[in-house]
Amino acid sequence: MLFRNLRSNPAAFTLVEVVLAIGIIAFAFVGLLALMPVGLTNFRHAIDISVGSQIIQRLVDEAQQTDYTTLVSTPVARRYFDDQGNEVTDIGTSIYTVEVSVIAPTTLPNTSTPATESLATVTLKIANNPGHNNAPFDSTTKTPYSTYTALIARNQ
């Protein structure tokens, strides 16, 4: 009679029900854990795009505020930035490498007018370079990078 009362208690779970519930939850967690690497990769890529855009915008703003004669006489320069987009002088602490080059005189895009002395093209190449590759923009290294250009006019 003691066993009959225990079986008829509707508030309790059987061992089979508990094992099935744990199995269903484990199956769901396996699916979620399989998505984690893809999500983290996409998150890292989004951070790289965001920080890279901030760096490029800062360098274009600098070029626009620089005196035109100083800008066009500047040689190709490499600059280094950390993971927050702050410029660093030590290549060992850098994550992003940016190559800045200026071409002057330049012509307006989609025109046949000759090159004008009051227009320069600033080309910025940015690479996520945490391995500190010495030549991240060389085609043989296969380091992915993005190229941006901006036209800077002489302000008289």
DRENTITOR-263530 format. One record per residue: residue in three letters; x, y, z of N, C-alpha, C, O in turn. Coordinates in steps of 0.02 Angstrom, whole numbers, plus 32768, in hexadecimal, padded with zeros to 4 digits. Atoms other than C-alpha are relative to their C-alpha. Layout:
ALAXYZXYZXYZXYZ;...
//
This chain:
MET80297FC58000800080008000802B803F8000801780727FE4;LEU7FD37FC77FFF80918075801F801780127FB9801C804D7FA8;PHE7FEA7FF3804480CC80627F6A7FC8801C7FD57FD580457FA9;ARG80387FE88027802080837F247FF6804B800B7FE4806E7FDB;ASN80087FB97FF28018812E7F788037802A7FDF802A80627FC8;LEU7FC97FDB802080C381627F327FF580067FB58003803A7F98;ARG800C7FFE8047809381377E807FC8802F7FEC7FC9804C7FB6;SER80397FD780127FF481977E838009804A800F7FDA80718007;ASN7FF37FBA7FF18046823C7EB6800C80257FBD8040801A7F9F;PRO7FF97FDF8042802B82AD7E1A803380398000804380527FCA;ALA7FD27FC77FFE80A683357E5580487FEC7FF4807380177FEF;ALA7FBB80178007814282CB7E3E800F7FF07FB77FE27FE37F90;PHE7FE98012804381A982AB7DA080207FBB8004803E7FA98037;THR7FDF8042800281E281FF7D6E8047800A7FE58057803E7FC9;LEU7FBB7FFE8017829681D87D46800380067FB3802E80287F99;VAL80027FFD804A826A81C17C8D7FF180477FE98010805F7FB9;GLU80107FBB8013821D826F7C84803B802F800C8048805B7FE3;VAL7FC57FD67FF182B682BF7CD580377FF47FCC805580247FB4;VAL7FCC80108031832E82647C5F7FED801D7FBB801880387F99;LEU80167FE3803F82C682987BC78007804C7FFF801D80697FCD;ALA7FF97FB77FFD82C3834E7BFF804980157FFB805980447FD8;ILE7FB87FF080038380834F7C1A801A7FF37FB98044801A7FA1;GLY7FEB800E8044839983007B6E7FEB80357FCF801280497FA4;ILE80197FCB802C832E83837B1780288041800B803A80627FDB;ILE7FD97FC37FF0838984117B7180487FF97FE6806380297FCA;ALA7FBB800B8019843483C57B46800280067FB4803280227F99;PHE80027FFB8049840283B57A8F7FFB80497FEA801C805D7FBA;ALA80077FB9801083CF846D7A8C80418025800D805580507FE5;PHE7FC17FDF7FF1847284A37ADF80367FEF7FCE806080197FBE;VAL7FCF8013803284DA84427A627FF7802A7FC1802880407FA3;GLY800D7FD5803A848684A379D580168047800C803280677FE0;LEU7FEB7FBB7FF084A485487A2D804C80068003806880377FEC;LEU7FB77FFE7FFB855A851F7A5280217FFB7FBC805880157FB1;ALA7FE480058044857684F3799B7FFE80447FDD802780507FB1;LEU80047FBD801E854285A5796D80318032801E803C80678001;MET7FD37FD17FDE85BD85F779E6803C80157FD6804980517FD1;PRO7FC67FEA8028865985F479757FED802E7FC78010805E7FB8;VAL80167FD6803785F8863E78E37FEE8046801A800080787FFB;GLY80127FC07FE285B186C77952803D80288015803F8065800A;LEU7FC47FDD7FEA865B86F1799B802980197FC48046804F7FC7;THR7FDD7FEA803C86AA86F878EE7FDF803E7FE28001806E7FCF;ASN80247FC6801A8623876F78B18009803C802D800F80758015;PHE7FF67FC97FD1863787D8794F8045801F7FF7804C805C7FF6;ARG7FBC7FE6800B86F487E67934800580277FBF8026805B7FBB;HIS7FFF7FDD804186D98816787E7FDD804480057FF580757FE9;ALA80237FC07FF8865B889D78AF802A80328028802A806D8018;ILE7FD37FD47FD986D588E479308037801B7FD3804780567FD5;ASP7FCB7FEA802E875F88E978AC7FE780357FD0800A80667FC3;ILE801C7FCF802F86EF894678327FF480428024800280778009;SER80107FC37FDB86B889C278B7803F80278013804380638008;VAL7FC27FDF7FEC876689E878FA802680197FC2804180507FC3;GLY7FDF7FEB803E87AE89ED78497FE1803F7FE38004806B7FCB;SER80237FC4801A872A8A6B78148011803E802980198074800E;GLN7FEE7FC87FD587518AD978AA804780187FF1805480547FEF;ILE7FBB7FED800F880B8AD57881800380257FBD802380597FB8;ILE80007FE0804287ED8AFF77C97FE2804580047FFD80757FE7;GLN80207FBF7FFA87788B8D77F6802F803280228033806C800D;ARG7FD07FD47FDD87F98BD5786F803880167FD1804B80507FD2;LEU7FC97FEF802C88828BCE77EC7FEA802D7FC6800F805A7FB1;VAL801A7FD3803588168C1E77647FF58046801E800580787FFE;ASP80087FBE7FDF87E88CA977DF8043802380098049805F7FFE;GLU7FBC7FE47FF988A28CC278038019801B7FBE803580527FBB;ALA7FE97FEB804288C78CCD77497FDC80407FEA7FFA806C7FCC;GLN80257FC58012883D8D4D77308017803D802780138075800D;GLN7FEB7FC87FD688808DB977BD804A80127FF780608046800E;THR7FBA7FF3800C89358DAE7785800880327FC77FE180327F98;ASP7FF17FD18035897E8E3A771D800E7FD97FBF80307FA67FC0;TYR7FFD8025804089748E07766580487FF37FEB80577FBB7FD6;THR7FBA800B80158A2D8E20763F80237FCD802C804B7FA58014;THR7FE480327FD38A5D8DBB76D87FE47FBB7FEF80097F897FF0;LEU80208040801089E18D3376A7801F7FE17FC280307FA57FC2;VAL7FE7801D803E8A208D1D75F5804B7FF0800380637FC97FDA;SER7FB8800F7FFA8AD68D1C762C800D7FC6803080477FB3803A;THR7FF880377FD18AB78C9176AA800D7FBF7FDB7FE77FAD7FAD;PRO7FF4804080218B058BEC76767FCF7FCA80197FA87FD68047;VAL802980387FEA8AAE8B44768780127FF18048804D7FEA8059;ALA7FF4800A7FB98A9A8B2577417FD97FC480197FA07FB78003;ARG802280367FDD8A6E8A8F77AB7FF180178046801C80338069;ARG80147FEF7FBC8A0D8AAB784B7FE17FC480207FC47F997FFD;TYR8016803B7FDB89DD8A3078D17FCD801380357FD380478055;PHE80367FF37FD189428A24793E7FF27FC280297FFC7F8A8013;ASP801180387FD5890B89B979D07FB87FE97FF47F9780017FC6;ASP8042801C800A8869895879E47FC78031800D7F8E80247FFA;GLN80337FCD7FF4880C89F57A1E800180377FCC7FD780647FCD;GLY7FFA7FCD803488438A5D7988802E80398014802F806C7FF1;ASN7FD17FCC7FEA88C58AC379E980437FF47FDE805A7FBB7FD8;GLU7FC08007802289678AE6798E80367FEE8032803A800A8069;VAL7FC880157FD78A008A9079D6804080057FD7803E80017F9A;THR7FC07FFC80228AB78AA379AD80247FBE7FFE804E7FB27FD2;ASP7FDF80427FFD8AEC89F379DD7FD97FCF7FD67F9E7FC17FE3;ILE80228030802C8AC4897679547FEC7FC180267FBE7F9E8012;GLY800F803C7FD98AC388ED79D87FBD800380237FA17FCE8033;THR80417FFA7FDF8A2389317A277FC980107FCF7F90801C7FE3;SER80337FEC803189C9895779857FD77FC47FE87FEE7F8B7FE9;ILE802D8032801E893788F9793A7FF380137FB77FEE7FE77F8C;TYR800F7FE880438914896478A1803C80257FE3805C804C8005;THR7FCC7FDD80258992899F781F7FDE80277FC97FB6800D7FA3;VAL801D7FD5803489658A3277AF8039801E7FD7806A80377FF3;GLU7FD07FE1802D89C78A6B77177FDD803B7FDF7FA980347FBF;VAL801C7FC2801A89A68B2076E4802C80187FC7806980207FD0;SER7FDA7FE4803889DA8B5F76397FD780377FE07F9A80367FDE;VAL801F7FC5801F89B68C0375E0801980067FB9805580047FAC;ILE7FEF7FF6804689B28C1B75247FE680457FEB7FAB80547FF0;ALA80137FBD801789B38CCD74E2802E80117FC680687FFE7FC8;PRO80447FEA800E89878D1674697FD67FC57FE87FF07F927FD4;THR802D8035801488EF8CAE74407FC6801E7FD87FB880597FDC;THR803A7FEA802788598CB873CB7FC17FEC80257FC07FBD804D;LEU804180127FE487A48CB573FC7FEA7FBE7FE27FF77FB17FA7;PRO80178040801C87568C0973E87FCD800A7FC87FA580397FCB;ASN80308001803886F58BE77347800180407FD67FCE80547FBA;THR7FFA7FC4802B87358C8372EF803F7FF97FD5806C7FD27FE5;SER7FC58001802C87B08CA07264802B803F80098059804A7FE2;THR7FD97FC37FF587F28D4472AA80457FED801A804D7FB9803B;PRO7FBC80107FE988AD8D4972CB80058006804D7FDB8023806E;ALA7FF57FFF7FB888F28D327379800780488018802580727FF7;THR7FFD7FBD7FE388E08DC973E8802F8000803C80327FD08062;GLU7FD07FFA7FC989638E0574637FDE800B80447FFF80088077;SER80227FF37FC188DF8E2874E67FD57FC580187FA87FCE8041;LEU8026803B7FEB889D8D7774FA80307FC6800B805B7FB77FE1;ALA7FD680397FEF88F08CE2754F7FD47FC580127F9D7FCC802D;THR8022803D7FED88BB8C2E756480267FE0803A80627FD28035;VAL7FE380217FC688DB8BE376107FE67FB87FFF7FA97FAC8000;THR80128046800088DD8B25760D80147FE28043804D7FE98059;LEU7FF4801F7FBF88CD8AC676B17FF37FB67FFA7FBE7FA07FE5;LYS800780497FFE88EB8A0B76BF80037FEB804980317FFE806D;ILE800180167FBA88BB89B977647FFC7FB480027FD47F967FDE;ALA800080487FF888E08908779A7FFE7FEF804A801F800F8073;ASN7FFF801B7FBD88B788AA7838803E7FD38002803E7F9E7FE3;ASN7FBF801F8004896988747859801B7FF080468050800A805A;PRO7FE7800E7FBD897A882A790880407FD8800080637FD78033;GLY7FC1802580048A0A87BC78CD803C802B7FF0807480127FED;HIS7FCB7FCF800D8A71885978A780287FEE7FC280657FF07FC2;ASN7FE1800F80408A95882677F48021803F7FE6800380757FE8;ASN7FDB7FC480178B18889C77AB7FE4801B7FBF7FEB80577FB1;ALA801B7FEA80408AC188A377017FB87FE97FF87FAA7FBE7FCF;PRO8045801880038A068890771E7FDC80127FBF7FA97FF47FAE;PHE80227FEA803D89DA88E9767B80207FE27FC1800B7FF27F8A;ASP7FE1802380388A49887D760D7FD27FC67FEB7FB77FA38016;SER802F8033801889E4880675A080177FB980107FEE7F8B8011;THR7FE880447FF18A53877275CD7FF17FEB80487FF37FB08057;THR800B80127FBA8A2B877A76877FB87FE9800D7FAC7FC7803F;LYS804680147FFB896F875F766D7FDE801980407FAF7FFA8059;THR80217FE07FC7894487D077007FC680297FE47FD180547FB9;PRO80387FD9801A8894881476E1800380498018801280568052;TYR80017FB97FEE888988D176DD7FCB80247FD67FB4800B7FA3;SER80317FD680238811895A76A78023803F7FE980518058800A;THR7FE47FC2801C883989F2763C7FCA80347FFD7F9280277FE6;TYR802E7FC7800287E68A9B764E8024803A7FDF806180427FE7;THR7FE37FC4801E88038B3A75EA7FD5803C80117F988037801A;ALA80237FC17FF487D78BEF760A802280347FD6805F80357FCF;LEU7FE57FC8802687EC8C88759D8004803D802F7FD3804E804F;ILE7FF57FC67FD588358D1E75FA8011803B7FD2804080367FAA;ALA7FF57FC58029882C8DCA75AA802580358028801F803A8065;ARG7FDE7FC87FE1889B8E5F75CC7FCD803580147FA380487FEB;ASN802E7FCC7FE7883D8EDD76358025804280008053804C8028;GLN7FDB7FC0800788748F8B76027FDD803880227FF680718021;
//
